[in-house]
Amino acid sequence: MEVTIKRIGLDGLHVSAAGRLDLDNAVEYGSKIKDFIEDSEEQITEVTLDFTEITFISSFGLKVILELYKQLKDQNGSIKLKNVPEQIKNSFKMVGFDKFLVFE
């Protein structure tokens, strides 16, 4: 899975990827984002995950998003999900993630 990460201003990131966030790809997806945040000279407090080309998310993918949310929350940051297909949004709602994640 190719993951594209772009800086937005001093404290933001825009992350896009294509394909499935499942057992095979979710670890790589999460690791790339976490590594980018940890290696950044400036503290990252706003992350936008663009789901335009994500076709599926498994429970393992949901776990990776939850871990990222917790990491950002600990740094007084936030996470937003953009262009989430309805089927994937329903997966987030089913497990209650819509209570703390922001969808654009």
NUKOLTI-737268 format. One record per residue (C-alpha): residue number from 0; x, y, z; chain. Coordinates in pm, 1 decimal. Layout:
# residues N
atom i->NUM	X->X	Y->Y	Z->Z	ch->A;
...
END
This chain:
# residues 104
atom i->0	X->0.0	Y->0.0	Z->0.0	ch->A;
atom i->1	X->135.7	Y->338.2	Z->-95.7	ch->A;
atom i->2	X->83.1	Y->597.5	Z->175.8	ch->A;
atom i->3	X->126.6	Y->965.6	Z->91.3	ch->A;
atom i->4	X->190.8	Y->1204.0	Z->379.4	ch->A;
atom i->5	X->205.3	Y->1581.3	Z->328.7	ch->A;
atom i->6	X->274.5	Y->1852.9	Z->583.8	ch->A;
atom i->7	X->2.4	Y->2113.2	Z->622.7	ch->A;
atom i->8	X->136.9	Y->2422.0	Z->794.5	ch->A;
atom i->9	X->353.3	Y->2377.2	Z->1102.6	ch->A;
atom i->10	X->145.4	Y->2125.1	Z->1293.0	ch->A;
atom i->11	X->-68.0	Y->1937.8	Z->1041.6	ch->A;
atom i->12	X->-54.2	Y->1630.8	Z->820.4	ch->A;
atom i->13	X->-266.2	Y->1511.7	Z->531.3	ch->A;
atom i->14	X->-250.7	Y->1134.6	Z->478.3	ch->A;
atom i->15	X->-387.3	Y->952.4	Z->177.3	ch->A;
atom i->16	X->-368.1	Y->591.7	Z->63.7	ch->A;
atom i->17	X->-546.4	Y->355.3	Z->-170.4	ch->A;
atom i->18	X->-681.3	Y->6.5	Z->-119.8	ch->A;
atom i->19	X->-777.5	Y->-194.1	Z->183.7	ch->A;
atom i->20	X->-689.7	Y->-116.7	Z->545.7	ch->A;
atom i->21	X->-678.1	Y->-476.3	Z->657.2	ch->A;
atom i->22	X->-434.7	Y->-704.7	Z->835.3	ch->A;
atom i->23	X->-194.0	Y->-693.5	Z->542.2	ch->A;
atom i->24	X->-181.8	Y->-312.9	Z->506.1	ch->A;
atom i->25	X->-293.8	Y->-149.0	Z->829.4	ch->A;
atom i->26	X->34.7	Y->-200.3	Z->1014.4	ch->A;
atom i->27	X->232.7	Y->-32.3	Z->737.3	ch->A;
atom i->28	X->-22.4	Y->250.3	Z->715.8	ch->A;
atom i->29	X->-14.5	Y->317.6	Z->1089.9	ch->A;
atom i->30	X->362.9	Y->280.4	Z->1117.8	ch->A;
atom i->31	X->431.4	Y->531.5	Z->842.4	ch->A;
atom i->32	X->206.3	Y->790.4	Z->1005.6	ch->A;
atom i->33	X->342.5	Y->732.0	Z->1357.2	ch->A;
atom i->34	X->702.6	Y->741.7	Z->1236.0	ch->A;
atom i->35	X->639.1	Y->1067.2	Z->1050.6	ch->A;
atom i->36	X->487.0	Y->1222.2	Z->1363.2	ch->A;
atom i->37	X->769.1	Y->1102.4	Z->1588.9	ch->A;
atom i->38	X->1043.2	Y->1212.1	Z->1345.2	ch->A;
atom i->39	X->895.6	Y->1556.9	Z->1292.8	ch->A;
atom i->40	X->1085.9	Y->1850.3	Z->1439.6	ch->A;
atom i->41	X->758.4	Y->2035.5	Z->1501.3	ch->A;
atom i->42	X->485.8	Y->1875.1	Z->1710.1	ch->A;
atom i->43	X->205.1	Y->1739.2	Z->1493.1	ch->A;
atom i->44	X->-135.7	Y->1814.3	Z->1642.7	ch->A;
atom i->45	X->-374.0	Y->1787.4	Z->1345.7	ch->A;
atom i->46	X->-394.0	Y->1483.1	Z->1120.2	ch->A;
atom i->47	X->-639.6	Y->1446.8	Z->834.6	ch->A;
atom i->48	X->-685.0	Y->1094.9	Z->698.7	ch->A;
atom i->49	X->-820.6	Y->1106.8	Z->343.7	ch->A;
atom i->50	X->-1025.8	Y->794.8	Z->272.0	ch->A;
atom i->51	X->-1109.8	Y->883.2	Z->-90.0	ch->A;
atom i->52	X->-935.9	Y->572.3	Z->-224.1	ch->A;
atom i->53	X->-976.0	Y->339.3	Z->75.6	ch->A;
atom i->54	X->-1211.4	Y->57.4	Z->-24.3	ch->A;
atom i->55	X->-1235.9	Y->-146.1	Z->297.8	ch->A;
atom i->56	X->-1139.8	Y->-131.0	Z->663.9	ch->A;
atom i->57	X->-1109.5	Y->-436.8	Z->888.3	ch->A;
atom i->58	X->-1113.0	Y->-450.9	Z->1266.5	ch->A;
atom i->59	X->-734.7	Y->-438.0	Z->1251.3	ch->A;
atom i->60	X->-754.6	Y->-116.2	Z->1047.8	ch->A;
atom i->61	X->-994.7	Y->26.8	Z->1307.1	ch->A;
atom i->62	X->-742.3	Y->-62.3	Z->1579.2	ch->A;
atom i->63	X->-468.7	Y->129.0	Z->1397.0	ch->A;
atom i->64	X->-693.2	Y->437.6	Z->1369.3	ch->A;
atom i->65	X->-775.9	Y->410.8	Z->1741.0	ch->A;
atom i->66	X->-406.4	Y->392.0	Z->1834.1	ch->A;
atom i->67	X->-334.3	Y->697.5	Z->1619.2	ch->A;
atom i->68	X->-624.0	Y->884.1	Z->1781.8	ch->A;
atom i->69	X->-489.0	Y->803.7	Z->2130.1	ch->A;
atom i->70	X->-136.6	Y->914.7	Z->2035.5	ch->A;
atom i->71	X->-265.2	Y->1248.9	Z->1907.0	ch->A;
atom i->72	X->-499.4	Y->1297.3	Z->2201.4	ch->A;
atom i->73	X->-204.0	Y->1252.0	Z->2439.3	ch->A;
atom i->74	X->-35.1	Y->1539.9	Z->2253.8	ch->A;
atom i->75	X->-350.8	Y->1756.1	Z->2268.5	ch->A;
atom i->76	X->-401.4	Y->1686.9	Z->1899.4	ch->A;
atom i->77	X->-690.3	Y->1579.0	Z->1682.8	ch->A;
atom i->78	X->-767.7	Y->1351.8	Z->1392.6	ch->A;
atom i->79	X->-1016.9	Y->1408.4	Z->1111.8	ch->A;
atom i->80	X->-1138.5	Y->1162.0	Z->852.3	ch->A;
atom i->81	X->-1215.8	Y->1303.5	Z->509.8	ch->A;
atom i->82	X->-1411.4	Y->1157.2	Z->215.9	ch->A;
atom i->83	X->-1506.4	Y->839.5	Z->402.7	ch->A;
atom i->84	X->-1725.6	Y->608.2	Z->191.0	ch->A;
atom i->85	X->-2060.4	Y->533.6	Z->354.7	ch->A;
atom i->86	X->-1985.5	Y->162.3	Z->399.3	ch->A;
atom i->87	X->-1662.3	Y->241.8	Z->585.2	ch->A;
atom i->88	X->-1829.4	Y->517.7	Z->787.3	ch->A;
atom i->89	X->-2085.0	Y->258.9	Z->900.5	ch->A;
atom i->90	X->-1798.9	Y->41.8	Z->1031.7	ch->A;
atom i->91	X->-1675.4	Y->334.8	Z->1242.1	ch->A;
atom i->92	X->-2028.0	Y->399.8	Z->1370.7	ch->A;
atom i->93	X->-2086.9	Y->33.1	Z->1453.3	ch->A;
atom i->94	X->-1798.1	Y->33.4	Z->1702.1	ch->A;
atom i->95	X->-1873.5	Y->381.9	Z->1839.2	ch->A;
atom i->96	X->-1580.0	Y->566.9	Z->1682.4	ch->A;
atom i->97	X->-1819.5	Y->835.1	Z->1553.2	ch->A;
atom i->98	X->-1845.1	Y->954.0	Z->1916.9	ch->A;
atom i->99	X->-1488.0	Y->1085.0	Z->1915.5	ch->A;
atom i->100	X->-1371.9	Y->1102.2	Z->1552.6	ch->A;
atom i->101	X->-1454.1	Y->1397.0	Z->1327.9	ch->A;
atom i->102	X->-1579.8	Y->1320.9	Z->977.1	ch->A;
atom i->103	X->-1557.9	Y->1583.6	Z->703.5	ch->A;
END
